[in-house]
Amino acid sequence: MNSFSTCDICDAYKADASGVLRVLPGGLYRSYGARASFAGAISTVRCLDDNSKVKAAVESPGEGRVLVVDGGGSMQRALLGGNLAAAAARNGWAGLLIHGCVRDLAELRQADIGILALGHVPMPTERQGQGTSDVALQLHGLLIRPNEWLYADEDGVVVSAAPLHARAE
């Protein structure tokens, strides 16, 4: 992946009213992984307080993709911890965006992957095999679909229908 800046991407598309670029609201997600920026094609999981589908995803080949997890914004149980973050890094995932919580902060900081989440809580999930994968998600009023692209850095998160890095350089 070539380097990018979400600010440069937004500068390039600021007058585009087509909706090709969607920007997640700022200040909601905190960075937990070793990588401050990441980008890739999106895979999705929707789950609530059960990380069975997250585990299955990160234990499969990531091929530079970004896993977007809609945990319903729950702050009750962590959908990602140190073991799953290490698995995601080993399996080639570029990053994870968790609309929910994570845990094992010291281990997450060591994982060579980008991780954004709403917050952290020490309580793990009870795996019951619930959730869905590769479905369209709605986060903060924005539609996020599998195979779209996500770009995240210290300035924010943008989603597009197709890769934008060539135009944004």
C-alpha positions in Angstrom: 0.0 0.0 0.0 1.4 3.4 -0.9 1.4 6.0 1.8 -1.7 8.2 2.1 -3.2 10.9 4.3 -6.9 11.0 5.1 -6.6 14.8 5.0 -5.1 14.7 1.4 -7.9 12.3 0.4 -10.5 14.7 1.8 -8.8 17.6 0.1 -9.0 15.8 -3.2 -12.7 14.9 -2.8 -14.0 17.9 -0.8 -16.1 19.2 -3.8 -17.3 15.7 -4.8 -21.0 15.5 -4.0 -21.4 12.0 -5.4 -21.0 10.2 -2.1 -18.0 8.2 -3.3 -16.2 9.3 -0.1 -17.7 8.9 3.4 -16.0 10.3 6.5 -16.7 8.7 9.9 -17.3 11.3 12.7 -14.0 12.4 14.3 -13.0 11.7 17.8 -15.0 8.5 18.4 -12.3 5.9 17.8 -9.1 5.4 19.7 -5.9 3.8 18.3 -4.8 0.6 20.1 -2.5 -1.2 17.7 1.2 -0.7 16.7 0.3 0.9 13.3 -1.0 4.4 13.4 -2.4 4.2 9.8 -3.8 1.4 7.7 -5.9 0.9 4.6 -7.4 -1.9 2.6 -10.5 -3.6 1.2 -13.2 -4.1 3.8 -14.6 -7.3 5.3 -17.3 -7.0 7.8 -18.7 -8.7 10.9 -21.9 -7.7 12.9 -22.0 -9.1 16.4 -23.1 -8.1 19.9 -21.0 -9.2 22.9 -19.9 -12.4 21.1 -16.7 -12.4 19.1 -17.0 -15.8 17.5 -17.2 -14.3 14.0 -14.3 -11.9 14.7 -12.2 -14.9 15.8 -13.1 -16.8 12.6 -12.2 -13.8 10.5 -8.8 -12.9 12.0 -7.8 -16.5 12.0 -8.3 -16.6 8.2 -6.0 -15.0 5.6 -6.4 -11.2 5.7 -4.6 -10.4 2.4 -4.2 -6.8 3.4 -7.9 -6.3 4.2 -9.5 -4.3 7.0 -12.0 -5.9 9.2 -14.9 -3.6 10.3 -16.8 -5.0 13.2 -20.2 -3.6 14.2 -20.4 -4.5 17.9 -23.4 -2.3 18.3 -21.3 0.2 20.2 -21.4 -2.1 23.3 -19.1 -1.1 26.1 -19.8 -4.3 28.1 -17.5 -6.9 26.5 -14.3 -6.8 24.5 -14.6 -8.1 20.9 -10.8 -8.2 20.4 -8.0 -9.0 22.7 -4.2 -9.7 22.4 -4.5 -13.2 21.1 -6.9 -12.3 18.3 -4.9 -9.1 17.4 -1.7 -11.3 17.1 -3.6 -13.7 14.9 -4.8 -10.9 12.7 -1.3 -9.5 12.3 0.1 -13.0 11.6 -2.6 -13.6 9.0 -1.9 -10.4 7.0 -4.8 -8.2 8.0 -4.0 -4.5 7.6 -6.3 -3.3 10.4 -9.4 -3.6 12.4 -12.1 -1.0 13.2 -14.2 -2.1 16.1 -17.5 -0.3 16.9 -17.2 -1.6 20.4 -14.5 -2.5 22.9 -11.1 -4.2 23.0 -8.9 -5.5 25.9 -5.3 -6.5 26.6 -4.0 -3.1 25.9 -0.3 -3.9 26.4 -0.6 -6.8 23.9 -2.6 -4.7 21.4 0.2 -2.0 21.4 2.7 -4.8 20.4 0.5 -6.2 17.5 1.8 -5.1 14.1 -1.6 -4.0 12.9 -3.8 -1.0 13.0 -6.6 -1.2 15.6 -9.3 1.4 16.2 -12.1 0.9 18.8 -14.6 3.0 20.7 -13.0 2.0 24.0 -11.7 -0.8 26.2 -13.0 -3.1 28.9 -11.4 -6.1 30.6 -14.5 -8.4 30.3 -14.2 -11.0 27.5 -17.2 -12.2 25.4 -19.0 -15.5 25.7 -18.5 -17.3 22.4 -21.9 -18.6 21.3 -21.4 -18.6 17.5 -23.6 -15.6 17.0 -23.2 -12.8 14.5 -23.0 -12.4 10.7 -20.1 -11.9 8.3 -19.8 -10.1 5.0 -22.9 -8.0 5.4 -23.5 -4.2 4.9 -23.1 -2.3 8.1 -24.5 1.1 9.2 -22.1 3.0 11.5 -22.9 6.6 12.5 -25.5 6.8 9.8 -23.0 5.7 7.1 -23.3 2.6 5.0 -20.2 0.4 4.9 -20.1 -2.5 2.6 -17.8 -5.5 2.1 -15.2 -4.9 -0.6 -15.3 -1.1 -0.2 -12.1 0.6 1.0 -11.2 2.0 4.4 -8.4 4.4 5.0 -7.5 5.3 8.6 -4.7 7.5 10.1 -4.3 9.8 13.1 -6.6 12.4 11.4 -9.6 10.1 10.9 -11.3 7.4 8.9 -12.7 7.6 5.4 -14.5 4.9 3.4 -14.9 4.8 -0.4 -16.4 2.4 -3.0 -13.0 1.9 -4.6 -9.4 2.5 -3.9 -8.5 6.2 -3.7 -4.8 6.2 -2.9 -3.7 6.8 -6.5 -5.8 9.9 -6.8 -4.9 11.2 -3.3 -1.2 11.1 -3.7 
